[in-house]
Amino acid sequence: MAGSVLKKTVLAAVFVCVLLASGCRSVGVRSDLPEVNPLSLLSDDSSIYIRVPVRFHQELTASILQAEEPALSEKAAQHVVSRINLLYAGLATVKDRSRVQIAAQGSYPPVALKVALSKKNGWNRQQYVALSSPEALSLNFPNTFDYYMHEGSEFELSFPSAEIFVTAKKLHPLLEQYALRAEPADTEYNRWLSQQSDDILFYITRPGQYLRNLIGQSVSIGCDAIYGSLQYAPGKDSPDSYSGIYTMSFNIALASESAMRPMKALLTLSMAMMDVEVSQVDSRTLRLSGFRVSRQQIEALFTREAITGKHFKVVKGEVIEESRK
């Protein structure tokens, strides 16, 4: 489900960006307004958050686009990713496992957008007036935004500035955040994703069965979060060619200190034959380093349906399943 939804979302963005004329000049925007961090636009209830510094992972981004839509040429895919510098995504919630929100920073010339998003091309333009705070309104921040819907997609698109692109099935929450021009909330996942890194960063707020997907087997010991990174690994024989291989490392934040001993023992045993290092960071955090994953595995990890309804805790050495609402 989430895979097909993400496909429709990405494709909507793809066909807009491909239509952009690379020679168009950008229309100037007000220089006195505070810059908007695209991370601040995502809602705070997603199950997975991802940060992709696209300029360092253009091959991966382009190959995923082509995998989602075989009709998209390699040249067109490369043209799309060349316009994006930094992409943030929030995937799935407890109530809506198919929800996808994307906020990207790049270069989106308004003149070209006006042509590409025309009614002739199947786009319907609407306006949304954000219910901004009195403080934001007193500072004369823009609170009226154009957004677009296409007859062939259930997702909405908006370019609130020449540098910011957002898309979601319900776009209003992202535009509300843009109108406020607030900094990202002080949360663990935002702190993790705000690092200056050339790697792909991810944070899973409700691990559920994602832990099983990551380590390759079912684990009945609870954890509160998983967060890590994906680093590109050049091929030994052809280092200048795209290898499609990445090295993944991540931390597991356990639900309780009592879970440390059984989880560490389990992971040390199961990872022994995979050349993956298991280390203890603190009393409730384990780190796994050295996973080698393919582009196909990355795509499957971040486009599958999220399973967030189960949680486990350890009480006096006994594993107990509980529901999470």
C-alpha positions in Angstrom: 0.0 0.0 0.0 2.6 2.5 1.1 4.7 1.6 -2.0 2.0 2.4 -4.4 1.1 5.6 -2.6 4.8 6.7 -2.6 5.0 5.9 -6.3 2.0 8.2 -7.1 3.5 10.9 -4.9 6.9 10.8 -6.5 5.6 10.5 -10.0 3.5 13.7 -9.5 6.6 15.5 -8.5 8.6 13.9 -11.3 6.4 15.0 -14.1 6.2 18.6 -12.8 10.0 18.8 -12.4 10.7 17.2 -15.8 8.6 19.9 -17.4 10.6 22.7 -15.9 12.6 24.7 -18.4 16.2 24.7 -17.2 16.8 28.0 -18.8 14.1 30.0 -17.1 15.1 32.6 -14.6 13.8 32.6 -11.1 11.5 35.4 -9.9 12.9 37.1 -6.9 11.5 36.4 -3.4 11.5 38.7 -0.4 15.0 38.7 1.1 13.8 40.0 4.5 11.8 36.9 5.4 13.4 34.1 7.5 14.4 31.0 5.6 12.2 28.0 6.0 13.8 24.7 7.0 11.9 22.0 5.0 12.2 19.6 8.0 9.9 22.0 10.0 7.1 21.4 7.5 6.5 17.7 8.3 3.9 16.6 10.8 5.1 15.2 14.1 3.2 11.9 14.0 5.0 10.0 11.2 6.4 6.5 11.9 9.6 7.0 9.8 11.5 10.2 8.9 14.2 10.3 6.2 16.8 12.9 5.2 18.4 12.6 1.8 21.1 15.0 0.7 20.2 14.4 -2.9 23.3 16.0 -4.4 25.4 13.2 -2.8 23.0 10.4 -3.8 21.8 11.3 -7.2 22.3 7.8 -8.6 20.2 6.3 -5.9 17.4 8.8 -6.1 17.3 8.5 -9.9 17.4 4.7 -9.9 14.5 4.6 -7.4 12.5 7.0 -9.6 13.1 4.7 -12.6 12.2 1.6 -10.6 8.9 3.2 -9.7 8.2 4.3 -13.3 10.1 2.3 -16.0 8.8 4.7 -18.7 10.9 7.5 -17.1 14.2 7.7 -19.0 17.6 7.9 -17.3 18.1 11.4 -18.6 14.7 12.6 -17.3 15.4 11.0 -13.9 18.8 12.7 -13.7 17.1 16.0 -14.7 14.7 15.7 -11.8 17.3 15.0 -9.1 19.5 17.8 -10.4 16.9 20.3 -9.1 16.7 18.9 -5.6 19.4 19.6 -3.0 17.9 18.2 0.2 14.8 16.0 0.6 12.9 15.2 3.8 10.1 12.6 4.0 7.7 11.5 6.7 6.1 8.1 6.1 3.1 6.4 7.7 1.2 7.0 10.9 -0.6 4.7 13.3 -4.0 5.7 11.8 -2.9 6.0 8.2 -0.1 3.6 7.1 -0.2 5.0 3.6 0.5 8.6 4.4 3.5 10.3 2.7 4.7 13.8 3.2 7.6 15.2 1.3 9.4 18.6 1.7 12.3 19.3 -0.5 14.8 22.2 -0.9 16.1 23.0 -4.3 15.6 25.3 -7.3 12.1 25.6 -8.8 11.8 28.6 -11.1 8.4 30.2 -10.7 8.1 31.3 -14.4 8.7 27.7 -15.5 6.2 26.4 -12.9 3.5 28.6 -14.1 3.8 27.0 -17.6 4.3 23.5 -16.3 1.4 23.6 -13.9 -1.1 25.0 -16.4 -4.7 23.9 -16.8 -3.8 22.8 -20.3 -1.5 20.2 -18.7 -4.2 18.9 -16.5 -3.5 20.9 -13.3 -6.1 22.6 -11.2 -4.8 25.5 -9.2 -6.4 26.4 -5.8 -5.5 28.7 -3.0 -5.2 28.0 0.6 -5.2 30.7 3.3 -3.2 29.5 6.4 -4.6 30.1 9.8 -1.4 31.6 11.0 -0.7 32.8 14.5 -1.3 36.6 15.2 2.5 37.0 15.6 3.1 35.6 12.1 0.4 37.9 10.7 1.8 40.9 12.5 5.2 40.3 10.8 3.4 40.2 7.4 4.5 36.7 6.6 2.8 35.3 3.5 -0.1 33.1 4.5 -1.8 32.6 1.1 -0.5 29.8 -1.1 -1.2 28.3 -4.5 -1.4 24.5 -4.6 -2.1 22.2 -7.4 -4.0 19.0 -8.1 -3.8 16.8 -11.2 -6.7 14.8 -12.6 -4.5 11.7 -12.6 -3.2 12.0 -9.0 -4.7 12.2 -5.5 -1.8 14.2 -4.2 -1.5 17.9 -3.9 1.7 19.9 -4.9 2.8 23.3 -3.8 5.9 25.5 -4.3 5.5 28.1 -1.6 8.8 29.7 -2.7 11.4 29.2 -5.5 13.4 27.0 -3.1 10.8 24.8 -1.4 8.6 22.1 -2.8 6.0 20.1 -0.8 3.6 17.3 -1.6 1.1 15.2 0.3 -2.4 13.9 0.0 -3.5 16.6 2.4 -1.2 19.5 2.0 -2.7 22.0 4.4 -0.8 21.0 7.5 2.5 21.6 5.6 1.4 25.0 4.4 0.3 26.0 7.9 3.8 25.2 9.1 5.4 27.2 6.3 3.2 30.2 7.1 4.6 30.2 10.7 8.2 29.9 9.5 9.1 28.2 12.7 12.2 26.2 13.4 11.9 22.4 13.6 10.5 21.2 16.9 13.1 20.1 19.5 12.5 16.3 19.1 14.9 13.4 19.0 14.2 12.6 15.4 14.6 16.2 14.3 17.9 16.5 16.2 19.1 13.3 14.4 18.0 14.5 11.0 19.4 18.0 11.4 23.0 16.7 11.5 25.3 17.9 8.7 26.0 14.7 6.9 26.5 13.5 3.4 24.8 10.2 4.3 21.1 9.3 4.2 19.7 9.5 7.7 16.6 7.8 9.0 14.7 7.7 12.2 12.0 5.2 13.0 9.7 6.4 15.8 7.6 3.3 16.0 9.8 0.3 15.1 7.2 -2.4 15.1 8.3 -5.1 12.6 10.8 -2.8 11.0 13.4 -4.2 13.4 12.7 -7.7 11.9 13.2 -6.2 8.4 16.5 -4.6 9.4 18.1 -7.6 11.1 16.5 -10.4 9.1 14.6 -12.2 11.8 11.7 -11.8 14.2 12.6 -10.3 17.6 10.2 -10.3 20.5 12.0 -7.7 22.6 10.8 -4.2 22.5 12.5 -1.0 21.4 11.4 2.6 21.4 13.2 3.9 18.3 15.7 3.0 15.6 17.9 5.6 14.0 20.9 5.4 11.7 22.5 6.2 8.4 23.2 4.8 4.9 26.6 5.5 3.4 27.4 4.8 -0.3 30.0 2.0 -0.8 32.0 2.3 -4.1 32.7 -0.9 -5.9 36.3 -2.3 -5.5 36.6 -3.2 -9.2 35.0 -0.1 -10.7 35.0 2.7 -8.1 33.9 5.3 -10.6 30.8 3.4 -11.6 27.6 3.3 -9.4 27.8 0.2 -7.3 24.2 0.3 -5.9 25.6 -0.9 -2.6 25.4 1.0 0.7 26.7 0.4 4.3 24.0 0.8 6.9 24.6 1.4 10.6 21.9 2.1 13.2 21.2 2.4 16.9 18.4 0.5 18.7 16.9 2.4 21.7 15.5 -0.4 23.9 12.3 0.0 25.8 13.9 -0.9 29.1 17.4 -1.6 30.6 16.3 -5.1 31.4 16.0 -5.8 27.7 19.7 -5.1 27.1 21.2 -8.5 28.1 18.8 -10.7 26.1 18.8 -8.4 23.0 22.6 -8.0 22.9 23.0 -11.8 23.2 20.5 -12.4 20.5 22.0 -9.9 18.1 25.6 -10.9 18.7 24.7 -14.5 17.9 22.6 -13.7 14.8 25.0 -11.2 13.4 28.2 -13.3 13.9 28.0 -14.7 10.3 27.2 -11.4 8.7 30.3 -9.5 9.6 28.1 -7.0 11.5 29.5 -5.4 14.6 27.2 -5.2 17.7 28.2 -2.8 20.4 26.6 -1.3 23.5 26.4 2.5 23.5 24.7 2.9 26.9 22.4 1.0 29.3 19.5 1.1 26.8 21.2 1.6 23.4 22.8 -1.0 21.0 24.6 -0.1 17.8 24.8 -2.3 14.8 27.5 -1.4 12.2 28.5 -2.8 8.9 25.3 -4.0 7.1 25.8 -4.1 3.4 22.5 -3.3 1.6 21.4 -2.8 -2.0 19.5 -0.1 -3.6 16.6 -2.5 -4.0 16.6 -3.3 -0.2 16.6 0.5 0.6 13.6 1.0 -1.7 11.8 -1.9 -0.1 12.5 -0.7 3.4 11.1 2.8 2.9 8.1 2.0 0.7 6.6 -1.0 2.5 3.5 -0.7 4.7 4.4 0.3 8.2 3.3 -2.0 11.0 3.0 0.0 14.2 0.3 -1.7 16.2 2.5 -4.0 18.4 4.9 -3.2 21.2 6.8 -5.4 23.6 8.3 -4.9 27.0 10.4 -7.1 29.3 9.2 -7.6 32.9 11.5 -9.7 35.1 13.0 -11.4 32.0 9.6 -12.2 30.5 8.6 -10.8 27.1 5.1 -9.2 27.2 3.2 -8.0 24.2 1.1 -4.9 24.6 -1.0 -2.7 22.3 0.1 0.8 21.3 -2.5 3.4 20.4 
